[in-house]
């Protein structure tokens, strides 16, 4: 029982110490510099994003899983989802700006451009999406961020579909989805 208690207690104490560490603030031209341990410009991470239909998308929800990486103001992501016998591949190109609220809390407005590719047994489709949103990230310890995206709006403005041996069709119709996201990042 003591060993089990130590196995639980030691990581909990280390986590508490690292997440409440005081910043080493330096002076440069009279302005405070944010602690380098918590304000790193690059990241790699994992995320999950459910999206719920608002208009023109058959009322279906889709959950995607993926990876992301970025540096300064540009990020890239690649997500995968499976729904109704379709494999969806969603690459993301993201523009963002981190606003440091406190030492370990960041607010990030973002805009993404995503072509969503869907592959079925006899058909394929592509949808072009613009996705404005906001991300809130918390750093419980240096070099690690946990984030929540409470507001993501998918604006699909163009869709093209192909059916094997039957030709193709395209449409300029606005498709809207509400999305949320959560994930974890390591910062560098």
C-alpha positions, 0 to 999 in steps of 0.5 A: 500500500505504501509503494502504491501511495508513493507511486501516486504521490511523487508524480502528483507533487512533481506536477504541482511543483512544475505547474506553479513554478515562478517565472524567471523575469528578465529586464530588457529595455525596461520591459518584462520578458515572458518566461522562456519556459512557457512562451515557445513559438513552435509546437507539435501536437495531437488533437480531436475535433468533433463537428456538428452540422448547422446547415446544408450538410445532412445533419451528420456529425463527424469526429476527426483525429489528427496531428498538427505542427507549427511555428510562430504564425503558421501551422499545418495539420492533418486529420482523419475521420471515418463516417458512413463508409467514407474515409475523410482526409483533412489537411489544415493550413492555419494562420494564428496569433498567440496572445499570452494572458498570463504566464501559462494561459494563452488565447489564440485566434485562428483561421484555417483553410482546409480541403476535405477529401472523402473516399468511398468504395465507388465515389470521391468528393472534395470540399473547400473549407474556411474555418475561423475559430479560437483556442484557449491553451493552458500550460501545466508545466514547461514545454507542454500545452493542453488546449480547448477550441470552444468555437470553430465555424466550418464554412464550406463554400465549394464541393465537388464529387466524383462517382466511378464511371458516372462523371462528376458534379460541383456546387458553390453552396455554403455548408456550415458546421460548428466544431470544438476541439481539444488536444495536447501540444509540446512546445519548442 
